[in-house]
Amino acid sequence: MLAVTGGKGGTGTTVSTLGLAVALGADALAVDADWTLPNLHALAGVGRGWGGETTPPERDAPRRASPRHLRCARAAAPRVLSAPPVPGDRDRGAVLRRLATREAPTVVDTPSGVGPQAVGPLRAADGAVVVTTQCAPALRGARKTATIADAVDTPVIAVVVTRTARVPAAVSRQFDAPARAVPAADPPVLADERVMAGYDRVATVIREATRDGGGEKRTTATGPADDGQT
């Protein structure tokens, strides 16, 4: 399970979550862990809610992203687990622990910042993908997020620098992980093949890290994945 995270809102974590899920293949699952300000469902063109399931994610709880809505020229759209309609009725920590046992790629849209709601998914994940733009506040937040990931023993596998065609060397040097660029594009962003080529490059880094033994941390059903939300 990968936590897609950043230290500042508006850098593109939600788009990156869905873009990576598309790039990782039809078996991938994109998950909205930002239950306070959810928008993954809107980006994916699916309804919000878990279809009445009481112990998600059950097999039929996630929904396929809408290819027509994405307008992304790929063979199959990933599945999406949106935020629950009433977040207080669910235990996000329990959901994250259950997702951590999935063998297929699971990409989690994590709240921005360094609060408990952001740290919980980081702690539960096998690895982190940090998303940032080139602006100084976003980079400072991204570095802080990477430090927190290290503190909870979650390796940063890749850094995504959005809205740029290339990653400056000065930016790459700030992180102990491969940095890949994703260019800016007009909505729907994932319909732009330059954008998807960027996420393909990040997906390659993720696959190589997994093959080489990175990102193998596992949180058990009794492990500390609770982020304080009930």
C-alpha positions in Angstrom: 0.0 0.0 0.0 1.3 3.4 -1.0 0.4 6.7 0.7 0.4 9.5 -1.8 1.1 12.6 0.3 2.3 16.1 0.4 3.0 18.8 2.9 0.8 21.4 1.2 -2.7 21.3 -0.3 -3.1 22.0 -4.0 0.0 20.2 -5.2 -1.8 17.4 -6.9 -2.0 14.5 -4.5 -5.5 13.5 -5.6 -4.6 13.6 -9.3 -1.4 11.8 -8.6 -3.3 9.1 -6.7 -5.6 8.4 -9.6 -2.8 8.8 -12.2 -0.6 6.3 -10.4 -3.5 3.8 -10.1 -4.1 4.1 -13.8 -0.4 3.6 -14.5 -0.1 0.6 -12.2 -2.9 -1.3 -14.0 -6.4 -2.5 -13.9 -5.9 -4.4 -10.6 -4.9 -1.2 -8.8 -7.2 0.4 -6.2 -7.3 4.1 -5.6 -8.4 5.0 -2.1 -9.6 8.3 -0.6 -8.3 8.6 2.9 -9.0 12.4 3.1 -12.4 11.9 4.7 -12.7 15.5 5.8 -12.3 17.0 2.3 -12.8 14.1 -0.1 -12.7 14.6 -3.9 -11.2 11.5 -5.4 -14.7 10.2 -6.3 -15.4 13.4 -8.2 -12.1 13.2 -10.1 -12.8 9.5 -11.0 -16.4 10.1 -11.9 -17.9 7.7 -9.3 -20.5 8.3 -6.7 -19.5 8.9 -3.1 -20.3 6.1 -0.7 -19.8 2.5 0.1 -23.0 1.0 -1.2 -24.3 0.1 2.3 -21.3 -2.1 3.1 -20.7 -2.3 6.9 -17.2 -3.7 6.8 -15.5 -2.2 3.7 -13.6 -2.7 1.6 -15.6 -5.7 0.6 -15.2 -7.1 -3.0 -18.1 -5.1 -4.4 -17.5 -1.9 -2.4 -15.0 -0.2 -4.7 -16.3 1.2 -8.0 -14.6 1.4 -11.4 -13.5 4.9 -12.4 -15.5 6.1 -15.3 -13.4 5.9 -18.5 -15.7 8.5 -20.1 -15.2 10.9 -17.2 -11.4 10.3 -17.2 -11.0 10.4 -21.0 -7.8 8.5 -20.4 -6.7 6.4 -23.3 -5.9 3.3 -21.3 -7.2 -0.3 -21.5 -9.0 -0.3 -18.2 -9.8 2.2 -15.4 -8.8 1.4 -11.8 -11.2 0.8 -9.0 -11.9 3.6 -6.6 -12.8 3.4 -2.9 -14.3 6.8 -2.1 -14.7 8.4 1.3 -17.7 7.1 3.3 -20.8 9.4 3.3 -20.7 9.7 7.1 -17.0 9.5 8.1 -17.8 9.4 11.9 -19.5 6.0 11.4 -16.3 4.3 10.2 -12.9 3.5 11.7 -10.4 4.8 9.2 -7.5 3.0 11.0 -9.3 -0.4 10.6 -9.9 0.3 6.9 -6.3 1.1 6.4 -5.1 -2.0 8.2 -7.4 -4.1 6.0 -6.1 -2.4 2.9 -2.5 -3.1 3.9 -3.1 -6.8 3.5 -4.0 -6.4 -0.2 -1.5 -7.9 -2.6 -2.5 -5.8 -5.7 -1.4 -2.2 -5.9 -3.3 0.1 -3.5 -2.7 3.8 -3.8 -4.1 6.0 -1.0 -4.9 9.7 -1.3 -3.6 11.1 2.0 -4.6 14.4 3.6 -2.0 17.1 3.3 0.0 18.4 6.2 1.5 16.7 9.3 -1.6 16.2 11.5 -2.9 12.8 12.8 -5.2 12.3 9.8 -2.1 12.5 7.5 0.2 10.5 9.7 -2.2 7.6 10.1 -2.1 6.5 6.4 1.7 7.1 6.3 2.1 4.7 9.3 -0.1 2.1 7.7 1.5 2.2 4.3 4.4 0.1 2.9 5.8 3.1 1.2 5.2 6.8 0.4 5.0 8.9 -2.7 5.6 12.6 -1.9 3.9 15.1 -4.2 5.1 18.7 -4.5 5.3 21.6 -6.9 8.5 23.7 -7.3 7.3 26.5 -5.1 9.2 27.0 -1.8 6.3 26.4 0.6 5.4 23.2 -1.1 9.0 22.0 -1.1 9.3 22.8 2.6 6.1 20.9 3.3 7.2 17.9 1.2 10.6 17.7 3.0 8.7 17.8 6.4 6.4 15.0 5.2 9.4 12.9 4.0 10.9 13.4 7.5 7.7 12.2 9.2 7.5 9.2 6.8 11.0 8.2 7.9 10.1 8.7 11.6 7.2 6.1 11.2 9.5 3.7 9.3 7.7 4.2 5.9 10.2 4.6 3.1 9.7 7.4 0.5 9.8 5.5 -2.7 9.4 8.4 -5.1 8.8 12.1 -5.3 6.4 13.6 -7.9 7.1 17.1 -8.9 3.9 18.4 -10.6 3.3 21.2 -13.2 6.8 20.9 -14.7 8.4 19.2 -17.6 11.6 18.4 -15.8 12.9 18.2 -12.3 15.7 20.7 -11.6 18.8 19.2 -10.0 18.4 21.5 -7.0 15.0 19.9 -6.3 16.2 16.4 -6.7 19.0 16.9 -4.2 16.5 17.8 -1.5 15.1 14.2 -1.4 16.6 10.8 -0.8 14.4 9.2 -3.5 14.0 9.4 -7.3 12.1 12.5 -8.4 10.0 12.5 -11.5 8.2 15.3 -13.3 4.6 15.5 -14.3 3.7 18.4 -16.6 0.7 20.7 -16.2 -2.3 20.1 -18.4 -5.9 21.3 -18.8 -8.7 19.2 -17.3 -9.3 16.3 -17.6 -5.6 16.1 -16.7 -5.2 12.4 -17.1 -6.4 12.6 -20.7 -3.1 14.2 -21.6 -0.6 11.6 -22.6 2.3 13.8 -21.4 0.8 13.6 -17.9 0.3 9.9 -18.1 3.8 9.4 -19.4 5.0 11.2 -16.2 2.9 8.8 -14.0 4.2 5.9 -16.0 7.8 6.9 -15.0 6.8 7.1 -11.4 5.1 3.7 -11.6 8.3 2.3 -13.0 10.2 3.6 -10.0 7.6 2.0 -7.7 7.8 -1.4 -9.5 11.6 -1.3 -9.3 11.6 -0.5 -5.6 9.2 -3.4 -5.0 11.2 -5.8 -7.0 14.4 -4.7 -5.2 12.8 -5.2 -1.8 11.7 -1.7 -1.0 8.3 -0.8 0.3 7.8 -4.1 2.2 6.7 -2.8 5.6 3.6 -4.5 6.7 1.2 -3.3 9.4 -0.6 -6.1 11.1 -4.3 -6.1 12.1 -3.1 -5.0 15.6 -0.5 -2.6 14.4 -0.6 1.2 15.0 -2.5 2.5 12.1 -5.1 4.5 14.0 -5.1 8.2 13.1 -7.4 9.3 15.8 -10.6 9.4 13.7 -13.5 7.3 14.9 
